[in-house]
Amino acid sequence: MAFNYKKSITFRLLQAAKAQRARSGSHLTRIGLHPGQELVLKVLADADGRTMSQLALALGVQPPTVTKMVTRLSSQGYVRRQVSDTDGRLARVHLTEAGRELVTSVDKAWKRLEREAMSGLEDKDRKKLRKLLRQVEKNLSSSVDDDPDHEADLDGDDDKTEAEGKAGSADKKELSAA
């Protein structure tokens, strides 16, 4: 039986990420930013004066991507590059006053996006979702497991597996109640 990708969690995660990026883009466009640029501002707001390498590491992107983002933000007047006092080979990136002021608008856009994304979810579900997403991120960030036995996890009927999981969960509840 073919793998039904439309029922997979990773497909739903991909679709949610696409929708989040599109909605985020519309909010950021209103304040003159492109998606991703707000993260540079937020990282610098947390610790100003980072090197390009430090920014790349904090953002989880390649150095050329950071260079492009910093160049764009610099031309907009939100950040400035300054050669390090101790090492002339290093350039540190600092927020300008305009950049600091823009961080407040970024926060408002993120809060708006968070409200939209979490609409209809109870607080306990939001907390659980946050925890689960952290685990998914951790799983996907770790090294790839080449164990061929894990392929078996992808085989079989999703509905059957889900039903078995629910039955197993009910059994565990009965055992813990006893």
Secondary structure, DSSP 8 states (H G I E B T S, - for coil): ----GGGSHHHHHHHHHHHHHHHHHHHHHHTT--TTHHHHHHHHHHSSSEEHHHHHHHHTS-HHHHHHHHHHHHHTTSEEEEE-SS-TT-EEEEE-HHHHHHHHHHHHHHHHHHHHHHTT--HHHHHHHHHHHHHHHHHHHS-----GGGGGGGSS-HHHHHHHHHHHHHHHHHHHH-
